[in-house]
Structures are given as structure tokens and as C-alpha cells.
Amino acid sequence: MNKLIPFWEFFTDPVLQASTISSMLMCLASSIMAVIVFIKRRSLIGEALSHATYPGIALSVLMCAGLFTKAPGVFPFVLLIGALISSLLGMRLITFMEEKLSVKSDSALCFVLSTFLGFGVFFASRLQFSHPIWFQKIQMFLYGQAATMLSIHVILYAILTLIIALFVVFLFYQIQAIGFDKMYTKVLGLRVNLIESLTLILIVIAVVIGIRSVGVVLMSGMLIAPAAAARQLTNNLSKMFLFSGLFGVISGFLGNYFSVNLSIYLMQVRPLWRVSLPTGPMILIVAACITFLCLILAPNRGLVTRLYRRQKFQLKVLRENILKEMYKTGSGQSFIQLGRRHRIFAPILLIVVCLMRLQGWISKENKLYILSDKGTKKACRIIRLHRLWEVYLYTHLGYLAENVHKSAEEMEHIITPNLEKKLSQLLKDPKLDPHDQIIPAGDG
């Protein structure tokens, strides 16, 4: 019975070594270019260009079937050249439609994607009957066939990755400037058109080379997922390149690792299933999982973090509203009274009350919660911020006195000490609000 293969053998085993290293290099190259595509907000271009390669592949196979039957070693290179030419034509058509015909970017991309794929299917359907064996050969370019890559592919991907890395390192500041302010870059006298042309050529090459691993259908994912994941972790472009490249390398390795070991495991537990997980789709699944985890767990932008910040702010608002109401009533209140007055679910109110006691804002005497000195000062400050904002709306923005309360109810929770100071200076430290109510002093 086959055993699971340890991870280090993917770099030493003669059968697994080429596919693993080639996939990692391909993913690294496409992940670096993905960042440029991402910051230019043209993530769909990978989808269009990958599908635009298909007619070139089909026509190359037709040519190989007639001219290179006695030289099968030429076949892979002819296919890559055909895919490159077809993809460049697709890129040129997209640019022409956008610049000369004033077609919107997404419309041009979708037009090229569907049109070129349609031609590719048309040519392939001819091969299906005239050259069925050759037709089977081009099917691996639809979903990739990383497991069959050889040492020559390692060299090819290494050269491509080196070229892309050098391009980004030496032209980093130009790429950054073009990505964020193209007009300003032109004013500086930089050769924007040349840099953009080189960028597009490298994107096309990355797509063409990558379809051998993950295929026409899935290649666009490698120009989206790593950059999208990296964006969740940083606002710095150089770090985004590093994170994206790291995620690409991890996806390339784990895609191969899970493709082999999960297939072995499933054959052990379910031998009748005869499952074999392809490497290309597994690479993209891993990249998608990494992106999903970053979207959920990223420290600043992740869903969990944002939900935590929102809940934290809501609890802050509840605490401050309760403090303000207790200060105005001037009497202690029981737990039940607090719940009824503020319409708060009992478990949430319990959390709020515990937090207020921990902060020293309230204390409990004879089953009633009363304000402490610290709580009284905090309540005074909340009321002060509320009434300062009312004065600002009334005196400087022309609001009617009866319309300022709602906005002040929201702003009182987010006004910082610095903004409070500026408001006091602007309003010349007012003593009364628009309703002739006293504004507490800054020291509570």
C-alpha cells in the first residue's frame, strides 16, 4: 500500500522535483505580475488573455500535425509560440477597442475573451475529427498538466521569474507612480508608454507559460488570488509584492503536495473511487483558500477584525449612553430598570455593566447601580461633546435648534480630544447649547 510522501521528497524525487519547482516558479512569476494588474484595477485581463491563447494553441496543433510529425520535440515550443502570438493579438485588440473605439475596459475584455475562445473551440472541433490524437494533446492546456513537466520547464520558469523580478526591482518607483497617478508620471517625463508596454508583454508571457501548469481556464485565478490576499495584509506596495510572491510559492508547492498525497490517501480509504486530483486545479484551490483566510483573518482589513471593531464600538456607545442617562436622572437604577429603559438584551446588558464596573464608572449598592466620581466625570464629558457639536451645527452650519440633536447623538461617541479642543477654540468655549442648557466644563 502506498504511503504518503513527505514534503522534502517533492524537491529530491526525480519524478516530483520538476513539476513542484516549475509550479512554484510559475506561481511566483504570475503572483508578482498579479500585483501590477491588481493596482491598475484590471484583474479581468488575466481571464481574457488566458482564453485568448486557445485559438493560437489549436492552430499550432494543426500546423504541427502537418509539418512536425517527425519532430515531436518541437511540438511544445510551437504551441507556446502560437499561444504567445494569439495572446498578444488579444492584448492588442483590447487596447485598440479601448483607445480607438472608446469601448469600456470590461466590455473589451469580455469581447476578446468570448471571441477568441469561440475561435479556439472552432479550430479544436476540427481537430477532434481530423487528428484525434493531436486533439487530446491540446486538452492539457485547458486545465493544465503540471505533473508531466520536465527539467526544461524548470529552466524556462526560472528565466521568466528572474526577468520579472528584475523588471519590478529596477522599475519599482516607475511602476508605483504609473499605478497610482499616470498623468503625474507623464508630467515628470518618464516613459510611461514603454513601461506599460513592457508590463503587458510580461503579463502575456506569464499567462502563456502558466497555462502549461494550471491551464487556460484556471490561469486567470493566479493573476487575482495572491494579489488579493496580499492586499488584505498591507498598504505598502513593496510588501504587497513580497506577500503576493510568497503566497504564490506556497500555492505552487501545496498544490503539488495535496495533489499527490490526497490522491494517495483517497485511494487508501476509498479504493473503488479511483480518484486522482489534478495539480493545476489544486494549486488554484490552495491560492483561493489563502485568499479566503486573509479576507477573514487579516489583522486590519479582515472580516473578523472588522466585526470585532464594530462590536467594540457598539458596546462603547451603549456604555456611554447608559452613563449619560444615569447622570441625567441622578438616581440609582436596578439591572431590570436599565434593561427596560435602554431595551437591551439581558446577556449584552450584563457584559456592558461588567465593563462599566471594571472601568470604575459605576458601583452597586443595595441592588442599584450608581455613578462613581469617575463615571460622573465621563458622563459630563459625553454631554459636553454632545452640546459642543450642537452649537457648531447651529452657529456655523445653519441648522435649526430642533434639528441638531440627532447628529450630536452620533458624533458624541467619536469626537477625539484634539477635535474637542479645536471645537472649543472655534466656538470660543461656549457655556450654553442652542437649547439654553449648560455645557459642562472641559474638566468635568
Secondary structure as UniProt FT lines:
FT   TURN            7..8
FT   HELIX           9..12
FT   HELIX           14..39
FT   TURN            40..41
FT   HELIX           44..67
FT   TURN            69..70
FT   HELIX           72..74
FT   HELIX           75..99
FT   HELIX           105..130
FT   HELIX           132..143
FT   HELIX           146..148
FT   HELIX           151..170
FT   HELIX           172..180
FT   HELIX           182..187
FT   TURN            188..189
FT   HELIX           192..222
FT   TURN            223..224
FT   HELIX           225..231
FT   TURN            232..233
FT   HELIX           237..269
FT   TURN            271..273
FT   HELIX           279..297
FT   TURN            299..301
FT   HELIX           303..329
FT   HELIX           335..342
FT   HELIX           346..358
FT   TURN            359..360
FT   STRAND          362..365
FT   TURN            366..367
FT   STRAND          368..371
FT   HELIX           373..396
FT   HELIX           401..403
FT   HELIX           405..411
FT   TURN            412..414
FT   HELIX           417..427
FT   TURN            434..435
FT   TURN            442..443
//
